[in-house]
Structures are given as C-alpha cells and as structure tokens.
Amino acid sequence: MVFVDVQNKSDKPRWLASKPFKSIQKAIKIAKVAHKHIVLVSTGEYKEAFTVEDGISIYGGYSASKGWKRMGTFPKFLERSIQTDLVWALPEKTC
C-alpha cells in the first residue's frame, strides 16, 4: 500500500503509513513503479489533478491522524471540478 495525506509536508519517497506522500499523483506514480496496487488517501482537500493508472485502486475516507482508520463519518468519494480542476472528498453516497 501507498499512503497519501495532504497535511504532510513532503513528497519524498516514503513507504510508511507514518510518513505518507503529500500528493495523490506522486503516490500513484510510486505505486505503479513499485508494483503496489492500493493507494489510501487521508481525508482532506487535494488541490491537484491526477491520472488513475490501470491496476491501481484509490481508496479515500481514511484518517492519517487516527492510525489510517476508515470511519463512516469520513468522506470516501473523490469528485473533480471541471471548472477549477480541483479534487475534493465528498461524503459517502448510498446507492
């Protein structure tokens, strides 16, 4: 697994949950090169564009500050704004 937390200050290569990447795109790139298939994203507002790669799954709704627990109150969906190219987390949707 590769971890992402927008609150982190660095995108230097890290493999520990305690030292996540800052950007989703960097985490996806590293996951692909390292043959990792899962990227976990901590809750927060990520002001970046990113491309999802084949074979990489991205899961949101985690809290880096709570030991990467996934809680029902944390957003789990990402949505892209066409006007601004911003990506933000949305509350969980029910189908």
Secondary structure, DSSP 8 states (H G I E B T S, - for coil): -EEE-TT-S--S---STTS-BS-HHHHHHHHHHTT--EEEEESSEE-------TT-EEEEEEEGGGTSEE-TTS--EEEE-TTT--EEEE-----
